[in-house]
C-alpha cells in the first residue's frame, strides 16, 4: 500500500491495521521487566485490603501508586 492511500484510509477512519506489520511493534517506555520486592507482612495485608476495596489486583495498585509517586517526584524538580 502506498503512503498516500494509507494516509487517506487512516484519515477517513478506515481500519488500516491489516497494512501494518505488528509483529515488530513496540510500545516505547512500556516494555516490561520483572523485579522482585520483599514487603513486610503488614504492608502486604494493607495493599490487599486497598486493592480489594478498589477491585484491582495487588500488582495493579502497586504499579499505579509507584507511577503516581514517580510523576510527582519528577514534577517537583
Order of alpha helices (4+ residues) and beta strands (2+ residues): alpha-alpha-alpha
